[in-house]
Amino acid sequence: SDRGFQYTSKSFKKKLDDAGMTQSMSRVSRCIDNGPMESFWGMMKSEMYYLNKFNTYEELEAAIIEYVEYYNNHRYQKRLNCMTPLEYRQYLLHSAA
């Protein structure tokens, strides 16, 4: 998250702890740290969320899981040499060996 007051409050930290979650924050004065995730959420909202209506939390959760699987395994990206994220990762691992 960014370092907005709502994310740095003790009450927010308690909610995370109660849910068994670990907080991740960008570094001070480095808002670009969140850039990759902001980009992902923007793509997911425009490619999946805004195109559908969800009647239940479970429907939304299933759609997010399906989109993440699609994004990682089937969504080719120009910036990754026209590979999916998992293909590109495998390419990098094999080219470094």
Biopython code that builds the backbone (N, CA, C, O; Angstrom):
import numpy as np
from Bio.PDB.StructureBuilder import StructureBuilder

atoms = [
    (1, "SER", "N", (0.840, -1.183, 0.000)),
    (1, "SER", "CA", (0.000, 0.000, 0.000)),
    (1, "SER", "C", (0.879, 1.238, 0.000)),
    (1, "SER", "O", (2.093, 1.160, 0.189)),
    (2, "ASP", "N", (0.253, 2.364, -0.212)),
    (2, "ASP", "CA", (1.010, 3.608, -0.070)),
    (2, "ASP", "C", (1.096, 3.952, 1.411)),
    (2, "ASP", "O", (0.652, 3.173, 2.254)),
    (3, "ARG", "N", (1.651, 5.086, 1.729)),
    (3, "ARG", "CA", (1.858, 5.450, 3.132)),
    (3, "ARG", "C", (0.826, 6.456, 3.612)),
    (3, "ARG", "O", (1.120, 7.285, 4.473)),
    (4, "GLY", "N", (-0.375, 6.390, 3.065)),
    (4, "GLY", "CA", (-1.458, 7.250, 3.524)),
    (4, "GLY", "C", (-1.795, 6.964, 4.969)),
    (4, "GLY", "O", (-1.554, 5.862, 5.463)),
    (5, "PHE", "N", (-2.353, 7.954, 5.652)),
    (5, "PHE", "CA", (-2.602, 7.820, 7.090)),
    (5, "PHE", "C", (-3.486, 6.623, 7.419)),
    (5, "PHE", "O", (-3.316, 5.997, 8.466)),
    (6, "GLN", "N", (-4.431, 6.298, 6.531)),
    (6, "GLN", "CA", (-5.333, 5.188, 6.845)),
    (6, "GLN", "C", (-4.586, 3.852, 6.839)),
    (6, "GLN", "O", (-4.996, 2.918, 7.528)),
    (7, "TYR", "N", (-3.503, 3.751, 6.076)),
    (7, "TYR", "CA", (-2.748, 2.492, 6.009)),
    (7, "TYR", "C", (-1.655, 2.403, 7.067)),
    (7, "TYR", "O", (-1.109, 1.326, 7.309)),
    (8, "THR", "N", (-1.333, 3.526, 7.697)),
    (8, "THR", "CA", (-0.288, 3.514, 8.717)),
    (8, "THR", "C", (-0.867, 3.592, 10.124)),
    (8, "THR", "O", (-0.120, 3.656, 11.100)),
    (9, "SER", "N", (-2.179, 3.586, 10.232)),
    (9, "SER", "CA", (-2.814, 3.679, 11.553)),
    (9, "SER", "C", (-2.726, 2.354, 12.307)),
    (9, "SER", "O", (-2.604, 1.282, 11.714)),
    (10, "LYS", "N", (-2.791, 2.461, 13.611)),
    (10, "LYS", "CA", (-2.762, 1.260, 14.455)),
    (10, "LYS", "C", (-4.003, 0.404, 14.235)),
    (10, "LYS", "O", (-3.923, -0.823, 14.302)),
    (11, "SER", "N", (-5.152, 1.033, 13.974)),
    (11, "SER", "CA", (-6.381, 0.253, 13.774)),
    (11, "SER", "C", (-6.303, -0.570, 12.483)),
    (11, "SER", "O", (-6.795, -1.698, 12.441)),
    (12, "PHE", "N", (-5.690, -0.019, 11.435)),
    (12, "PHE", "CA", (-5.530, -0.775, 10.192)),
    (12, "PHE", "C", (-4.569, -1.940, 10.411)),
    (12, "PHE", "O", (-4.814, -3.047, 9.931)),
    (13, "LYS", "N", (-3.485, -1.697, 11.128)),
    (13, "LYS", "CA", (-2.511, -2.754, 11.432)),
    (13, "LYS", "C", (-3.176, -3.877, 12.218)),
    (13, "LYS", "O", (-2.902, -5.052, 11.972)),
    (14, "LYS", "N", (-4.045, -3.525, 13.161)),
    (14, "LYS", "CA", (-4.751, -4.548, 13.951)),
    (14, "LYS", "C", (-5.656, -5.378, 13.059)),
    (14, "LYS", "O", (-5.726, -6.597, 13.219)),
    (15, "LYS", "N", (-6.357, -4.738, 12.114)),
    (15, "LYS", "CA", (-7.220, -5.478, 11.190)),
    (15, "LYS", "C", (-6.406, -6.466, 10.360)),
    (15, "LYS", "O", (-6.835, -7.598, 10.136)),
    (16, "LEU", "N", (-5.243, -6.038, 9.910)),
    (16, "LEU", "CA", (-4.375, -6.950, 9.154)),
    (16, "LEU", "C", (-3.934, -8.121, 10.030)),
    (16, "LEU", "O", (-3.998, -9.278, 9.612)),
    (17, "ASP", "N", (-3.494, -7.816, 11.228)),
    (17, "ASP", "CA", (-3.050, -8.866, 12.153)),
    (17, "ASP", "C", (-4.179, -9.853, 12.437)),
    (17, "ASP", "O", (-3.966, -11.065, 12.424)),
    (18, "ASP", "N", (-5.391, -9.328, 12.695)),
    (18, "ASP", "CA", (-6.543, -10.185, 12.980)),
    (18, "ASP", "C", (-6.876, -11.096, 11.806)),
    (18, "ASP", "O", (-7.372, -12.206, 11.996)),
    (19, "ALA", "N", (-6.605, -10.625, 10.597)),
    (19, "ALA", "CA", (-6.886, -11.417, 9.394)),
    (19, "ALA", "C", (-5.712, -12.315, 9.017)),
    (19, "ALA", "O", (-5.804, -13.074, 8.052)),
    (20, "GLY", "N", (-4.607, -12.239, 9.766)),
    (20, "GLY", "CA", (-3.430, -13.057, 9.461)),
    (20, "GLY", "C", (-2.688, -12.578, 8.227)),
    (20, "GLY", "O", (-2.055, -13.371, 7.530)),
    (21, "MET", "N", (-2.765, -11.282, 7.955)),
    (21, "MET", "CA", (-2.141, -10.717, 6.753)),
    (21, "MET", "C", (-0.878, -9.948, 7.123)),
    (21, "MET", "O", (-0.753, -9.434, 8.234)),
    (22, "THR", "N", (0.053, -9.877, 6.179)),
    (22, "THR", "CA", (1.282, -9.112, 6.339)),
    (22, "THR", "C", (1.188, -7.863, 5.478)),
    (22, "THR", "O", (0.856, -7.940, 4.296)),
    (23, "GLN", "N", (1.477, -6.730, 6.064)),
    (23, "GLN", "CA", (1.400, -5.475, 5.324)),
    (23, "GLN", "C", (2.654, -5.269, 4.489)),
    (23, "GLN", "O", (3.765, -5.579, 4.920)),
    (24, "SER", "N", (2.457, -4.745, 3.299)),
    (24, "SER", "CA", (3.554, -4.401, 2.419)),
    (24, "SER", "C", (3.374, -2.944, 2.025)),
    (24, "SER", "O", (2.315, -2.556, 1.531)),
    (25, "MET", "N", (4.400, -2.140, 2.239)),
    (25, "MET", "CA", (4.315, -0.715, 1.927)),
    (25, "MET", "C", (5.474, -0.293, 1.053)),
    (25, "MET", "O", (6.557, -0.878, 1.092)),
    (26, "SER", "N", (5.222, 0.733, 0.267)),
    (26, "SER", "CA", (6.298, 1.304, -0.532)),
    (26, "SER", "C", (7.261, 2.052, 0.396)),
    (26, "SER", "O", (6.925, 2.393, 1.530)),
    (27, "ARG", "N", (8.442, 2.288, -0.112)),
    (27, "ARG", "CA", (9.427, 3.045, 0.659)),
    (27, "ARG", "C", (9.016, 4.515, 0.693)),
    (27, "ARG", "O", (8.282, 4.984, -0.177)),
    (28, "VAL", "N", (9.490, 5.224, 1.690)),
    (28, "VAL", "CA", (9.198, 6.642, 1.811)),
    (28, "VAL", "C", (9.709, 7.373, 0.572)),
    (28, "VAL", "O", (10.840, 7.161, 0.134)),
    (29, "SER", "N", (8.873, 8.225, 0.021)),
    (29, "SER", "CA", (9.194, 9.039, -1.162)),
    (29, "SER", "C", (9.479, 8.210, -2.413)),
    (29, "SER", "O", (10.156, 8.685, -3.325)),
    (30, "ARG", "N", (8.979, 6.996, -2.466)),
    (30, "ARG", "CA", (9.182, 6.122, -3.626)),
    (30, "ARG", "C", (7.840, 5.569, -4.088)),
    (30, "ARG", "O", (7.630, 4.357, -4.072)),
    (31, "CYS", "N", (6.941, 6.438, -4.494)),
    (31, "CYS", "CA", (5.607, 5.988, -4.867)),
    (31, "CYS", "C", (5.634, 5.026, -6.057)),
    (31, "CYS", "O", (4.676, 4.281, -6.262)),
    (32, "ILE", "N", (6.702, 5.028, -6.835)),
    (32, "ILE", "CA", (6.795, 4.132, -7.993)),
    (32, "ILE", "C", (6.897, 2.668, -7.564)),
    (32, "ILE", "O", (6.679, 1.774, -8.383)),
    (33, "ASP", "N", (7.226, 2.405, -6.284)),
    (33, "ASP", "CA", (7.289, 1.028, -5.796)),
    (33, "ASP", "C", (5.992, 0.281, -6.081)),
    (33, "ASP", "O", (6.011, -0.919, -6.355)),
    (34, "ASN", "N", (4.868, 0.984, -6.018)),
    (34, "ASN", "CA", (3.574, 0.353, -6.238)),
    (34, "ASN", "C", (3.195, 0.281, -7.718)),
    (34, "ASN", "O", (2.145, -0.262, -8.060)),
    (35, "GLY", "N", (4.026, 0.816, -8.582)),
    (35, "GLY", "CA", (3.705, 0.891, -10.005)),
    (35, "GLY", "C", (3.291, -0.419, -10.646)),
    (35, "GLY", "O", (2.253, -0.456, -11.308)),
    (36, "PRO", "N", (4.050, -1.501, -10.486)),
    (36, "PRO", "CA", (3.651, -2.758, -11.121)),
    (36, "PRO", "C", (2.286, -3.269, -10.654)),
    (36, "PRO", "O", (1.495, -3.745, -11.469)),
    (37, "MET", "N", (2.004, -3.176, -9.363)),
    (37, "MET", "CA", (0.706, -3.648, -8.874)),
    (37, "MET", "C", (-0.420, -2.715, -9.289)),
    (37, "MET", "O", (-1.518, -3.176, -9.603)),
    (38, "GLU", "N", (-0.164, -1.405, -9.295)),
    (38, "GLU", "CA", (-1.187, -0.460, -9.756)),
    (38, "GLU", "C", (-1.532, -0.753, -11.209)),
    (38, "GLU", "O", (-2.699, -0.692, -11.596)),
    (39, "SER", "N", (-0.530, -1.068, -12.010)),
    (39, "SER", "CA", (-0.745, -1.400, -13.417)),
    (39, "SER", "C", (-1.587, -2.672, -13.547)),
    (39, "SER", "O", (-2.530, -2.716, -14.338)),
    (40, "PHE", "N", (-1.245, -3.708, -12.766)),
    (40, "PHE", "CA", (-1.998, -4.957, -12.808)),
    (40, "PHE", "C", (-3.457, -4.729, -12.439)),
    (40, "PHE", "O", (-4.353, -5.184, -13.150)),
    (41, "TRP", "N", (-3.711, -4.019, -11.316)),
    (41, "TRP", "CA", (-5.087, -3.791, -10.880)),
    (41, "TRP", "C", (-5.860, -2.998, -11.926)),
    (41, "TRP", "O", (-7.043, -3.257, -12.148)),
    (42, "GLY", "N", (-5.205, -2.034, -12.569)),
    (42, "GLY", "CA", (-5.863, -1.261, -13.622)),
    (42, "GLY", "C", (-6.266, -2.134, -14.796)),
    (42, "GLY", "O", (-7.372, -2.003, -15.322)),
    (43, "MET", "N", (-5.367, -3.030, -15.210)),
    (43, "MET", "CA", (-5.693, -3.948, -16.311)),
    (43, "MET", "C", (-6.819, -4.888, -15.920)),
    (43, "MET", "O", (-7.744, -5.112, -16.701)),
    (44, "MET", "N", (-6.744, -5.439, -14.715)),
    (44, "MET", "CA", (-7.773, -6.377, -14.291)),
    (44, "MET", "C", (-9.141, -5.694, -14.238)),
    (44, "MET", "O", (-10.141, -6.273, -14.663)),
    (45, "LYS", "N", (-9.187, -4.476, -13.721)),
    (45, "LYS", "CA", (-10.467, -3.774, -13.653)),
    (45, "LYS", "C", (-11.026, -3.499, -15.040)),
    (45, "LYS", "O", (-12.221, -3.680, -15.269)),
    (46, "SER", "N", (-10.179, -3.064, -15.969)),
    (46, "SER", "CA", (-10.693, -2.734, -17.304)),
    (46, "SER", "C", (-10.987, -3.976, -18.140)),
    (46, "SER", "O", (-11.902, -3.951, -18.963)),
    (47, "GLU", "N", (-10.240, -5.055, -17.954)),
    (47, "GLU", "CA", (-10.418, -6.259, -18.773)),
    (47, "GLU", "C", (-11.418, -7.249, -18.184)),
    (47, "GLU", "O", (-11.936, -8.098, -18.909)),
    (48, "MET", "N", (-11.700, -7.159, -16.883)),
    (48, "MET", "CA", (-12.585, -8.140, -16.268)),
    (48, "MET", "C", (-13.668, -7.503, -15.411)),
    (48, "MET", "O", (-14.856, -7.736, -15.638)),
    (49, "TYR", "N", (-13.272, -6.706, -14.433)),
    (49, "TYR", "CA", (-14.220, -6.223, -13.428)),
    (49, "TYR", "C", (-15.328, -5.347, -14.016)),
    (49, "TYR", "O", (-16.510, -5.603, -13.785)),
    (50, "TYR", "N", (-14.953, -4.319, -14.773)),
    (50, "TYR", "CA", (-15.957, -3.396, -15.301)),
    (50, "TYR", "C", (-16.860, -4.032, -16.354)),
    (50, "TYR", "O", (-17.914, -3.479, -16.669)),
    (51, "LEU", "N", (-16.476, -5.161, -16.894)),
    (51, "LEU", "CA", (-17.251, -5.829, -17.941)),
    (51, "LEU", "C", (-18.294, -6.797, -17.381)),
    (51, "LEU", "O", (-19.083, -7.365, -18.136)),
    (52, "ASN", "N", (-18.301, -6.983, -16.074)),
    (52, "ASN", "CA", (-19.183, -7.975, -15.456)),
    (52, "ASN", "C", (-19.952, -7.382, -14.285)),
    (52, "ASN", "O", (-19.598, -6.333, -13.748)),
    (53, "LYS", "N", (-20.999, -8.074, -13.913)),
    (53, "LYS", "CA", (-21.749, -7.731, -12.702)),
    (53, "LYS", "C", (-21.635, -8.918, -11.760)),
    (53, "LYS", "O", (-21.884, -10.058, -12.152)),
    (54, "PHE", "N", (-21.263, -8.650, -10.532)),
    (54, "PHE", "CA", (-21.088, -9.704, -9.541)),
    (54, "PHE", "C", (-22.169, -9.572, -8.479)),
    (54, "PHE", "O", (-22.327, -8.513, -7.870)),
    (55, "ASN", "N", (-22.902, -10.640, -8.264)),
    (55, "ASN", "CA", (-23.993, -10.629, -7.297)),
    (55, "ASN", "C", (-23.556, -11.043, -5.903)),
    (55, "ASN", "O", (-24.211, -10.711, -4.915)),
    (56, "THR", "N", (-22.445, -11.770, -5.827)),
    (56, "THR", "CA", (-21.965, -12.222, -4.531)),
    (56, "THR", "C", (-20.453, -12.051, -4.455)),
    (56, "THR", "O", (-19.768, -11.920, -5.469)),
    (57, "TYR", "N", (-19.962, -12.057, -3.238)),
    (57, "TYR", "CA", (-18.523, -12.010, -3.015)),
    (57, "TYR", "C", (-17.855, -13.218, -3.658)),
    (57, "TYR", "O", (-16.769, -13.100, -4.227)),
    (58, "GLU", "N", (-18.494, -14.373, -3.572)),
    (58, "GLU", "CA", (-17.936, -15.607, -4.119)),
    (58, "GLU", "C", (-17.769, -15.509, -5.643)),
    (58, "GLU", "O", (-16.778, -15.997, -6.186)),
    (59, "GLU", "N", (-18.726, -14.885, -6.329)),
    (59, "GLU", "CA", (-18.608, -14.699, -7.776)),
    (59, "GLU", "C", (-17.413, -13.800, -8.104)),
    (59, "GLU", "O", (-16.653, -14.082, -9.030)),
    (60, "LEU", "N", (-17.256, -12.721, -7.343)),
    (60, "LEU", "CA", (-16.122, -11.826, -7.560)),
    (60, "LEU", "C", (-14.808, -12.542, -7.283)),
    (60, "LEU", "O", (-13.857, -12.423, -8.056)),
    (61, "GLU", "N", (-14.753, -13.283, -6.185)),
    (61, "GLU", "CA", (-13.532, -14.016, -5.831)),
    (61, "GLU", "C", (-13.159, -15.012, -6.925)),
    (61, "GLU", "O", (-11.991, -15.099, -7.303)),
    (62, "ALA", "N", (-14.124, -15.755, -7.434)),
    (62, "ALA", "CA", (-13.862, -16.729, -8.501)),
    (62, "ALA", "C", (-13.381, -16.023, -9.771)),
    (62, "ALA", "O", (-12.491, -16.524, -10.459)),
    (63, "ALA", "N", (-13.958, -14.875, -10.081)),
    (63, "ALA", "CA", (-13.547, -14.135, -11.277)),
    (63, "ALA", "C", (-12.118, -13.615, -11.141)),
    (63, "ALA", "O", (-11.360, -13.618, -12.111)),
    (64, "ILE", "N", (-11.752, -13.172, -9.947)),
    (64, "ILE", "CA", (-10.378, -12.698, -9.721)),
    (64, "ILE", "C", (-9.389, -13.845, -9.861)),
    (64, "ILE", "O", (-8.345, -13.694, -10.496)),
    (65, "ILE", "N", (-9.710, -14.985, -9.273)),
    (65, "ILE", "CA", (-8.831, -16.157, -9.377)),
    (65, "ILE", "C", (-8.667, -16.564, -10.840)),
    (65, "ILE", "O", (-7.557, -16.859, -11.283)),
    (66, "GLU", "N", (-9.755, -16.579, -11.580)),
    (66, "GLU", "CA", (-9.715, -16.935, -12.998)),
    (66, "GLU", "C", (-8.888, -15.919, -13.790)),
    (66, "GLU", "O", (-8.118, -16.300, -14.670)),
    (67, "TYR", "N", (-9.043, -14.640, -13.485)),
    (67, "TYR", "CA", (-8.291, -13.620, -14.211)),
    (67, "TYR", "C", (-6.797, -13.725, -13.933)),
    (67, "TYR", "O", (-5.987, -13.597, -14.850)),
    (68, "VAL", "N", (-6.427, -13.954, -12.683)),
    (68, "VAL", "CA", (-5.002, -14.085, -12.344)),
    (68, "VAL", "C", (-4.393, -15.275, -13.092)),
    (68, "VAL", "O", (-3.271, -15.188, -13.590)),
    (69, "GLU", "N", (-5.133, -16.383, -13.171)),
    (69, "GLU", "CA", (-4.652, -17.548, -13.932)),
    (69, "GLU", "C", (-4.497, -17.181, -15.411)),
    (69, "GLU", "O", (-3.492, -17.525, -16.035)),
    (70, "TYR", "N", (-5.474, -16.497, -15.962)),
    (70, "TYR", "CA", (-5.410, -16.047, -17.360)),
    (70, "TYR", "C", (-4.219, -15.110, -17.566)),
    (70, "TYR", "O", (-3.439, -15.281, -18.503)),
    (71, "TYR", "N", (-4.089, -14.132, -16.693)),
    (71, "TYR", "CA", (-3.023, -13.130, -16.819)),
    (71, "TYR", "C", (-1.647, -13.789, -16.808)),
    (71, "TYR", "O", (-0.792, -13.457, -17.630)),
    (72, "ASN", "N", (-1.433, -14.708, -15.896)),
    (72, "ASN", "CA", (-0.123, -15.345, -15.761)),
    (72, "ASN", "C", (0.179, -16.354, -16.856)),
    (72, "ASN", "O", (1.333, -16.497, -17.262)),
    (73, "ASN", "N", (-0.843, -17.059, -17.345)),
    (73, "ASN", "CA", (-0.610, -18.184, -18.254)),
    (73, "ASN", "C", (-1.017, -17.963, -19.701)),
    (73, "ASN", "O", (-0.539, -18.676, -20.583)),
    (74, "HIS", "N", (-1.888, -16.992, -19.973)),
    (74, "HIS", "CA", (-2.430, -16.871, -21.329)),
    (74, "HIS", "C", (-2.389, -15.460, -21.913)),
    (74, "HIS", "O", (-2.612, -15.301, -23.113)),
    (75, "ARG", "N", (-2.117, -14.446, -21.122)),
    (75, "ARG", "CA", (-2.156, -13.064, -21.597)),
    (75, "ARG", "C", (-0.769, -12.653, -22.066)),
    (75, "ARG", "O", (0.106, -12.338, -21.260)),
    (76, "TYR", "N", (-0.580, -12.660, -23.385)),
    (76, "TYR", "CA", (0.697, -12.266, -23.961)),
    (76, "TYR", "C", (0.891, -10.769, -23.809)),
    (76, "TYR", "O", (-0.051, -9.991, -23.955)),
    (77, "GLN", "N", (2.137, -10.368, -23.510)),
    (77, "GLN", "CA", (2.426, -8.965, -23.265)),
    (77, "GLN", "C", (3.606, -8.502, -24.098)),
    (77, "GLN", "O", (4.674, -9.115, -24.089)),
    (78, "LYS", "N", (3.398, -7.429, -24.805)),
    (78, "LYS", "CA", (4.433, -6.891, -25.683)),
    (78, "LYS", "C", (5.713, -6.590, -24.909)),
    (78, "LYS", "O", (6.815, -6.875, -25.378)),
    (79, "ARG", "N", (5.556, -6.007, -23.712)),
    (79, "ARG", "CA", (6.744, -5.638, -22.932)),
    (79, "ARG", "C", (7.534, -6.853, -22.441)),
    (79, "ARG", "O", (8.665, -6.710, -21.978)),
    (80, "LEU", "N", (6.943, -8.046, -22.539)),
    (80, "LEU", "CA", (7.633, -9.284, -22.162)),
    (80, "LEU", "C", (8.008, -10.085, -23.405)),
    (80, "LEU", "O", (7.991, -11.315, -23.385)),
    (81, "ASN", "N", (8.344, -9.387, -24.481)),
    (81, "ASN", "CA", (8.712, -10.028, -25.750)),
    (81, "ASN", "C", (7.609, -10.950, -26.256)),
    (81, "ASN", "O", (7.882, -12.038, -26.762)),
    (82, "CYS", "N", (6.367, -10.510, -26.116)),
    (82, "CYS", "CA", (5.184, -11.255, -26.572)),
    (82, "CYS", "C", (5.065, -12.635, -25.924)),
    (82, "CYS", "O", (4.645, -13.604, -26.556)),
    (83, "MET", "N", (5.442, -12.696, -24.659)),
    (83, "MET", "CA", (5.289, -13.915, -23.864)),
    (83, "MET", "C", (4.337, -13.632, -22.711)),
    (83, "MET", "O", (4.080, -12.475, -22.377)),
    (84, "THR", "N", (3.820, -14.687, -22.111)),
    (84, "THR", "CA", (3.039, -14.528, -20.885)),
    (84, "THR", "C", (4.026, -14.300, -19.736)),
    (84, "THR", "O", (5.215, -14.574, -19.897)),
    (85, "PRO", "N", (3.566, -13.807, -18.586)),
    (85, "PRO", "CA", (4.487, -13.634, -17.464)),
    (85, "PRO", "C", (5.220, -14.919, -17.065)),
    (85, "PRO", "O", (6.412, -14.874, -16.760)),
    (86, "LEU", "N", (4.530, -16.054, -17.064)),
    (86, "LEU", "CA", (5.203, -17.304, -16.695)),
    (86, "LEU", "C", (6.184, -17.759, -17.775)),
    (86, "LEU", "O", (7.257, -18.269, -17.452)),
    (87, "GLU", "N", (5.839, -17.584, -19.032)),
    (87, "GLU", "CA", (6.783, -17.917, -20.101)),
    (87, "GLU", "C", (8.035, -17.053, -19.997)),
    (87, "GLU", "O", (9.156, -17.537, -20.153)),
    (88, "TYR", "N", (7.825, -15.774, -19.731)),
    (88, "TYR", "CA", (8.964, -14.856, -19.636)),
    (88, "TYR", "C", (9.856, -15.215, -18.451)),
    (88, "TYR", "O", (11.081, -15.153, -18.556)),
    (89, "ARG", "N", (9.256, -15.586, -17.340)),
    (89, "ARG", "CA", (10.040, -15.991, -16.177)),
    (89, "ARG", "C", (10.879, -17.219, -16.501)),
    (89, "ARG", "O", (12.064, -17.277, -16.174)),
    (90, "GLN", "N", (10.250, -18.209, -17.151)),
    (90, "GLN", "CA", (11.001, -19.409, -17.532)),
    (90, "GLN", "C", (12.136, -19.065, -18.502)),
    (90, "GLN", "O", (13.236, -19.609, -18.401)),
    (91, "TYR", "N", (11.861, -18.174, -19.422)),
    (91, "TYR", "CA", (12.887, -17.713, -20.372)),
    (91, "TYR", "C", (14.067, -17.105, -19.626)),
    (91, "TYR", "O", (15.220, -17.413, -19.928)),
    (92, "LEU", "N", (13.785, -16.240, -18.652)),
    (92, "LEU", "CA", (14.844, -15.607, -17.882)),
    (92, "LEU", "C", (15.641, -16.624, -17.067)),
    (92, "LEU", "O", (16.866, -16.531, -16.976)),
    (93, "LEU", "N", (14.945, -17.591, -16.476)),
    (93, "LEU", "CA", (15.635, -18.611, -15.684)),
    (93, "LEU", "C", (16.550, -19.465, -16.555)),
    (93, "LEU", "O", (17.658, -19.807, -16.144)),
    (94, "HIS", "N", (16.092, -19.809, -17.756)),
    (94, "HIS", "CA", (16.905, -20.650, -18.640)),
    (94, "HIS", "C", (18.042, -19.872, -19.300)),
    (94, "HIS", "O", (19.107, -20.432, -19.558)),
    (95, "SER", "N", (17.824, -18.595, -19.572)),
    (95, "SER", "CA", (18.873, -17.813, -20.210)),
    (95, "SER", "C", (19.972, -17.430, -19.231)),
    (95, "SER", "O", (21.091, -17.129, -19.646)),
    (96, "ALA", "N", (19.669, -17.437, -17.932)),
    (96, "ALA", "CA", (20.667, -17.120, -16.912)),
    (96, "ALA", "C", (21.540, -18.330, -16.583)),
    (96, "ALA", "O", (22.618, -18.183, -16.008)),
    (97, "ALA", "N", (21.078, -19.513, -16.943)),
    (97, "ALA", "CA", (21.806, -20.738, -16.598)),
    (97, "ALA", "C", (22.959, -21.000, -17.520)),
    (97, "ALA", "O", (23.667, -21.994, -17.357)),
]
sb = StructureBuilder()
sb.init_structure("model")
sb.init_model(0)
sb.init_chain("A")
sb.init_seg("    ")
for serial, (resi, resn, name, xyz) in enumerate(atoms, 1):
    if name == "N":
        sb.init_residue(resn, " ", resi, " ")
    sb.init_atom(name, np.array(xyz, "f"), 0.0, 1.0, " ", f" {name:<3s}", serial, name[0])
structure = sb.get_structure()
